């Protein structure tokens, strides 16, 4: 076998080996419904967040969080918790916090 043929076979073998490793490392796709259930379960398992009014919706592995929590730290904690769930590609955190809403309402009443 000449040098070119050996190089070609070596390159082909390495290419196939890397494809096999990539396929093995890839996580199976999770449906949006299953991902939504996992997110809701994670929020329900948290002793603080489970008491908050957080709604979850998922589309194409992108999770949207809406609702109202008591403090801004809870909003941040919910986002961090959800982004760690395998399969979540993106978290859109649109949760409001009661302190912020009260502040905005007071500004409107004061005319600012």
Backbone as JSON Lines, residues from 0, in Angstrom:
{"i":0,"aa":"X","n":[0.86,-1.16,0.0],"ca":[0.0,0.0,0.0],"c":[0.91,1.23,0.0]}
{"i":1,"aa":"X","n":[0.6,2.15,-0.86],"ca":[1.47,3.33,-0.93],"c":[1.14,4.33,0.19]}
{"i":2,"aa":"X","n":[2.0,5.29,0.31],"ca":[1.9,6.26,1.42],"c":[0.59,7.05,1.38]}
{"i":3,"aa":"X","n":[0.14,7.43,0.22],"ca":[-1.11,8.19,0.08],"c":[-2.3,7.36,0.56]}
{"i":4,"aa":"X","n":[-2.36,6.12,0.17],"ca":[-3.46,5.23,0.55],"c":[-3.49,5.03,2.07]}
{"i":5,"aa":"X","n":[-2.3,4.83,2.68],"ca":[-2.25,4.68,4.13],"c":[-2.74,5.94,4.84]}
{"i":6,"aa":"X","n":[-2.33,7.1,4.35],"ca":[-2.76,8.37,4.94],"c":[-4.27,8.54,4.82]}
{"i":7,"aa":"X","n":[-4.8,8.15,3.67],"ca":[-6.24,8.26,3.43],"c":[-7.01,7.36,4.4]}
{"i":8,"aa":"X","n":[-6.57,6.11,4.57],"ca":[-7.23,5.18,5.48],"c":[-7.12,5.66,6.93]}
{"i":9,"aa":"X","n":[-5.99,6.21,7.29],"ca":[-5.8,6.72,8.65],"c":[-6.76,7.89,8.91]}
{"i":10,"aa":"X","n":[-6.84,8.82,7.97],"ca":[-7.73,9.97,8.11],"c":[-9.19,9.53,8.18]}
{"i":11,"aa":"X","n":[-9.56,8.58,7.35],"ca":[-10.93,8.08,7.36],"c":[-11.23,7.4,8.7]}
{"i":12,"aa":"X","n":[-10.32,6.61,9.21],"ca":[-10.51,5.93,10.48],"c":[-10.64,6.9,11.63]}
{"i":13,"aa":"X","n":[-9.81,7.93,11.67],"ca":[-9.89,8.94,12.72],"c":[-11.2,9.71,12.63]}
{"i":14,"aa":"X","n":[-11.62,10.01,11.43],"ca":[-12.89,10.73,11.23],"c":[-14.07,9.93,11.74]}
{"i":15,"aa":"X","n":[-14.12,8.65,11.43],"ca":[-15.21,7.8,11.9],"c":[-15.17,7.65,13.42]}
{"i":16,"aa":"X","n":[-13.98,7.55,13.98],"ca":[-13.86,7.42,15.43],"c":[-14.39,8.67,16.13]}
{"i":17,"aa":"X","n":[-14.08,9.84,15.59],"ca":[-14.56,11.07,16.22],"c":[-16.07,11.2,16.08]}
{"i":18,"aa":"X","n":[-16.64,10.73,14.98],"ca":[-18.09,10.75,14.84],"c":[-18.75,9.85,15.87]}
{"i":19,"aa":"X","n":[-18.17,8.7,16.11],"ca":[-18.72,7.76,17.08],"c":[-18.68,8.36,18.49]}
{"i":20,"aa":"X","n":[-17.61,9.04,18.84],"ca":[-17.51,9.68,20.15],"c":[-18.53,10.8,20.26]}
{"i":21,"aa":"X","n":[-18.68,11.61,19.21],"ca":[-19.64,12.71,19.25],"c":[-21.05,12.2,19.42]}
{"i":22,"aa":"X","n":[-21.41,11.14,18.73],"ca":[-22.75,10.59,18.84],"c":[-23.0,10.02,20.23]}
{"i":23,"aa":"X","n":[-21.98,9.43,20.82],"ca":[-22.14,8.85,22.15],"c":[-22.29,9.94,23.21]}
{"i":24,"aa":"X","n":[-21.63,11.09,23.01],"ca":[-21.69,12.19,23.97],"c":[-22.99,12.98,23.88]}
{"i":25,"aa":"X","n":[-23.66,12.93,22.74],"ca":[-24.87,13.72,22.54],"c":[-25.98,13.2,23.44]}
{"i":26,"aa":"X","n":[-26.7,14.13,24.07],"ca":[-27.81,13.75,24.92],"c":[-29.05,13.56,24.05]}
{"i":27,"aa":"X","n":[-29.87,12.58,24.38],"ca":[-31.1,12.41,23.61],"c":[-32.0,13.63,23.81]}
{"i":28,"aa":"X","n":[-32.7,14.0,22.76],"ca":[-33.58,15.16,22.82],"c":[-34.75,14.86,23.76]}
{"i":29,"aa":"X","n":[-35.1,15.86,24.55],"ca":[-36.22,15.74,25.48],"c":[-37.35,16.58,24.91]}
{"i":30,"aa":"X","n":[-38.56,16.06,24.95],"ca":[-39.7,16.82,24.42],"c":[-39.94,18.05,25.29]}
{"i":31,"aa":"X","n":[-40.57,19.04,24.7],"ca":[-40.89,20.26,25.46],"c":[-41.8,19.94,26.64]}
{"i":32,"aa":"X","n":[-42.73,18.99,26.44],"ca":[-43.63,18.62,27.53],"c":[-42.86,18.01,28.7]}
{"i":33,"aa":"X","n":[-41.92,17.11,28.39],"ca":[-41.13,16.48,29.44],"c":[-40.23,17.5,30.12]}
{"i":34,"aa":"X","n":[-39.62,18.38,29.35],"ca":[-38.77,19.42,29.92],"c":[-39.59,20.33,30.83]}
{"i":35,"aa":"X","n":[-40.79,20.67,30.41],"ca":[-41.68,21.5,31.21],"c":[-41.99,20.81,32.55]}
{"i":36,"aa":"X","n":[-42.25,19.5,32.51],"ca":[-42.52,18.74,33.74],"c":[-41.29,18.75,34.65]}
{"i":37,"aa":"X","n":[-40.1,18.61,34.07],"ca":[-38.88,18.6,34.86],"c":[-38.66,19.95,35.54]}
{"i":38,"aa":"X","n":[-38.92,21.02,34.81],"ca":[-38.76,22.37,35.37],"c":[-39.76,22.58,36.5]}
{"i":39,"aa":"X","n":[-41.02,22.23,36.27],"ca":[-42.03,22.38,37.31],"c":[-41.69,21.55,38.54]}
{"i":40,"aa":"X","n":[-41.18,20.34,38.32],"ca":[-40.79,19.48,39.44],"c":[-39.63,20.09,40.23]}
{"i":41,"aa":"X","n":[-38.66,20.66,39.53],"ca":[-37.52,21.27,40.2],"c":[-37.96,22.48,41.03]}
{"i":42,"aa":"X","n":[-38.85,23.29,40.49],"ca":[-39.35,24.44,41.25],"c":[-40.18,23.99,42.45]}
{"i":43,"aa":"X","n":[-40.98,22.94,42.26],"ca":[-41.81,22.42,43.35],"c":[-40.96,21.8,44.46]}
{"i":44,"aa":"X","n":[-39.8,21.27,44.11],"ca":[-38.93,20.63,45.1],"c":[-38.14,21.65,45.94]}
{"i":45,"aa":"X","n":[-38.06,22.87,45.47],"ca":[-37.34,23.9,46.21],"c":[-38.24,24.44,47.32]}
{"i":46,"aa":"X","n":[-37.78,24.42,48.58],"ca":[-38.64,24.83,49.69],"c":[-39.1,26.28,49.64]}
{"i":47,"aa":"X","n":[-38.34,27.15,49.04],"ca":[-38.73,28.57,48.95],"c":[-39.53,28.83,47.67]}
{"i":48,"aa":"X","n":[-39.01,28.36,46.55],"ca":[-39.65,28.65,45.27],"c":[-40.99,27.94,45.11]}
{"i":49,"aa":"X","n":[-41.17,26.82,45.79],"ca":[-42.42,26.07,45.68],"c":[-43.61,26.88,46.2]}
{"i":50,"aa":"X","n":[-43.35,27.87,47.05],"ca":[-44.42,28.69,47.63],"c":[-44.73,29.93,46.78]}
{"i":51,"aa":"X","n":[-44.01,30.1,45.68],"ca":[-44.18,31.27,44.83],"c":[-45.1,30.95,43.65]}
{"i":52,"aa":"X","n":[-45.61,31.97,43.02],"ca":[-46.52,31.81,41.89],"c":[-45.72,31.92,40.58]}
{"i":53,"aa":"X","n":[-45.07,30.82,40.2],"ca":[-44.24,30.81,39.0],"c":[-44.88,29.9,37.97]}
{"i":54,"aa":"X","n":[-45.08,30.43,36.78],"ca":[-45.63,29.65,35.67],"c":[-44.5,29.32,34.7]}
{"i":55,"aa":"X","n":[-44.58,28.14,34.1],"ca":[-43.54,27.65,33.21],"c":[-44.14,27.33,31.85]}
{"i":56,"aa":"X","n":[-43.45,27.73,30.79],"ca":[-43.81,27.28,29.44],"c":[-42.51,27.0,28.69]}
{"i":57,"aa":"X","n":[-42.57,26.0,27.82],"ca":[-41.37,25.57,27.11],"c":[-41.68,25.41,25.63]}
{"i":58,"aa":"X","n":[-40.78,25.94,24.79],"ca":[-40.9,25.79,23.35],"c":[-39.5,25.67,22.77]}
{"i":59,"aa":"X","n":[-39.26,24.57,22.07],"ca":[-37.95,24.29,21.46],"c":[-36.83,24.34,22.5]}
{"i":60,"aa":"X","n":[-37.09,23.78,23.66],"ca":[-36.13,23.69,24.78],"c":[-35.8,25.05,25.38]}
{"i":61,"aa":"X","n":[-36.56,26.07,25.03],"ca":[-36.4,27.39,25.64],"c":[-37.51,27.56,26.67]}
{"i":62,"aa":"X","n":[-37.12,27.79,27.91],"ca":[-38.07,27.85,29.02],"c":[-38.37,29.3,29.37]}
{"i":63,"aa":"X","n":[-39.66,29.61,29.46],"ca":[-40.1,30.93,29.9],"c":[-40.68,30.82,31.3]}
{"i":64,"aa":"X","n":[-40.24,31.7,32.18],"ca":[-40.75,31.76,33.54],"c":[-41.5,33.07,33.71]}
{"i":65,"aa":"X","n":[-42.73,33.0,34.2],"ca":[-43.53,34.19,34.47],"c":[-44.16,34.04,35.84]}
{"i":66,"aa":"X","n":[-44.7,35.12,36.34],"ca":[-45.37,35.1,37.63],"c":[-44.82,36.16,38.55]}
{"i":67,"aa":"X","n":[-45.1,35.99,39.83],"ca":[-44.69,36.97,40.83],"c":[-44.08,36.24,42.02]}
{"i":68,"aa":"X","n":[-42.95,36.75,42.49],"ca":[-42.3,36.23,43.7],"c":[-42.16,37.38,44.68]}
{"i":69,"aa":"X","n":[-41.88,37.06,45.93],"ca":[-41.8,38.09,46.97],"c":[-40.57,38.99,46.84]}
{"i":70,"aa":"X","n":[-39.43,38.4,46.47],"ca":[-38.18,39.16,46.44],"c":[-37.41,38.89,45.15]}
{"i":71,"aa":"X","n":[-36.57,39.83,44.78],"ca":[-35.78,39.7,43.56],"c":[-34.84,38.48,43.63]}
{"i":72,"aa":"X","n":[-34.31,38.19,44.81],"ca":[-33.42,37.03,44.95],"c":[-34.11,35.73,44.54]}
{"i":73,"aa":"X","n":[-35.4,35.65,44.78],"ca":[-36.16,34.45,44.41],"c":[-36.28,34.34,42.89]}
{"i":74,"aa":"X","n":[-36.44,35.48,42.24],"ca":[-36.51,35.51,40.77],"c":[-35.19,34.99,40.19]}
{"i":75,"aa":"X","n":[-34.1,35.48,40.73],"ca":[-32.77,35.07,40.27],"c":[-32.54,33.59,40.55]}
{"i":76,"aa":"X","n":[-32.92,33.14,41.73],"ca":[-32.74,31.73,42.11],"c":[-33.52,30.81,41.17]}
{"i":77,"aa":"X","n":[-34.72,31.19,40.81],"ca":[-35.53,30.38,39.89],"c":[-34.83,30.25,38.54]}
{"i":78,"aa":"X","n":[-34.32,31.35,38.03],"ca":[-33.6,31.3,36.75],"c":[-32.38,30.42,36.8]}
{"i":79,"aa":"X","n":[-31.6,30.53,37.86],"ca":[-30.39,29.7,38.0],"c":[-30.74,28.22,38.14]}
{"i":80,"aa":"X","n":[-31.79,27.93,38.88],"ca":[-32.21,26.54,39.06],"c":[-32.59,25.92,37.71]}
{"i":81,"aa":"X","n":[-33.36,26.64,36.94],"ca":[-33.86,26.12,35.67],"c":[-32.75,25.97,34.64]}
{"i":82,"aa":"X","n":[-31.81,26.9,34.59],"ca":[-30.76,26.81,33.58],"c":[-29.82,25.62,33.79]}
{"i":83,"aa":"X","n":[-29.85,25.03,34.98],"ca":[-29.01,23.87,35.27],"c":[-29.65,22.55,34.85]}
{"i":84,"aa":"X","n":[-30.9,22.57,34.46],"ca":[-31.61,21.35,34.08],"c":[-31.14,20.9,32.71]}
{"i":85,"aa":"X","n":[-30.68,19.65,32.59],"ca":[-30.2,19.15,31.29],"c":[-31.3,19.25,30.22]}
{"i":86,"aa":"X","n":[-30.91,19.77,29.07],"ca":[-31.86,19.91,27.97],"c":[-32.37,21.32,27.8]}
{"i":87,"aa":"X","n":[-32.26,22.16,28.84],"ca":[-32.7,23.55,28.73],"c":[-31.66,24.32,27.94]}
{"i":88,"aa":"X","n":[-32.09,24.92,26.83],"ca":[-31.15,25.69,26.0],"c":[-31.08,27.16,26.43]}
{"i":89,"aa":"X","n":[-32.21,27.68,26.9],"ca":[-32.27,29.11,27.2],"c":[-33.38,29.33,28.23]}
{"i":90,"aa":"X","n":[-33.2,30.29,29.12],"ca":[-34.23,30.64,30.1],"c":[-34.59,32.11,29.91]}
{"i":91,"aa":"X","n":[-35.87,32.35,29.65],"ca":[-36.39,33.71,29.58],"c":[-37.1,33.96,30.91]}
{"i":92,"aa":"X","n":[-36.47,34.73,31.77],"ca":[-36.99,34.95,33.11],"c":[-37.76,36.27,33.12]}
{"i":93,"aa":"X","n":[-39.08,36.16,33.09],"ca":[-39.96,37.33,33.11],"c":[-40.73,37.4,34.43]}
{"i":94,"aa":"X","n":[-40.16,36.84,35.46],"ca":[-40.8,36.86,36.78],"c":[-40.69,38.27,37.36]}
{"i":95,"aa":"X","n":[-41.8,38.76,37.91],"ca":[-41.8,40.03,38.62],"c":[-41.65,39.76,40.11]}
{"i":96,"aa":"X","n":[-41.19,40.78,40.82],"ca":[-41.15,40.63,42.28],"c":[-42.04,41.7,42.91]}
{"i":97,"aa":"X","n":[-42.66,41.33,44.02],"ca":[-43.64,42.19,44.67],"c":[-43.06,43.54,45.06]}
{"i":98,"aa":"X","n":[-41.82,43.57,45.52],"ca":[-41.2,44.83,45.91],"c":[-41.13,45.79,44.73]}
{"i":99,"aa":"X","n":[-40.71,45.28,43.57],"ca":[-40.6,46.1,42.37],"c":[-41.98,46.6,41.94]}
{"i":100,"aa":"X","n":[-42.97,45.72,41.96],"ca":[-44.32,46.12,41.55],"c":[-44.88,47.19,42.46]}
{"i":101,"aa":"X","n":[-44.65,47.05,43.78],"ca":[-45.1,48.08,44.72],"c":[-44.41,49.42,44.44]}
{"i":102,"aa":"X","n":[-43.12,49.34,44.16],"ca":[-42.35,50.56,43.88],"c":[-42.88,51.25,42.62]}
{"i":103,"aa":"X","n":[-43.18,50.47,41.59],"ca":[-43.69,51.04,40.36],"c":[-45.09,51.64,40.56]}
{"i":104,"aa":"X","n":[-45.92,50.97,41.34],"ca":[-47.25,51.49,41.64],"c":[-47.17,52.81,42.41]}
{"i":105,"aa":"X","n":[-46.24,52.88,43.36],"ca":[-46.07,54.12,44.14],"c":[-45.6,55.26,43.24]}
{"i":106,"aa":"X","n":[-44.74,54.97,42.29],"ca":[-44.27,56.0,41.36],"c":[-45.42,56.51,40.49]}
{"i":107,"aa":"X","n":[-46.29,55.61,40.07],"ca":[-47.42,56.02,39.23],"c":[-48.38,56.9,40.04]}
{"i":108,"aa":"X","n":[-48.62,56.53,41.29],"ca":[-49.51,57.33,42.15],"c":[-48.9,58.71,42.39]}
{"i":109,"aa":"X","n":[-47.57,58.74,42.57],"ca":[-46.9,60.01,42.82],"c":[-46.73,60.83,41.55]}
{"i":110,"aa":"X","n":[-47.01,60.23,40.4],"ca":[-46.91,60.96,39.14],"c":[-45.53,61.03,38.57]}
{"i":111,"aa":"X","n":[-44.64,60.12,38.93],"ca":[-43.27,60.13,38.45],"c":[-43.09,59.19,37.3]}
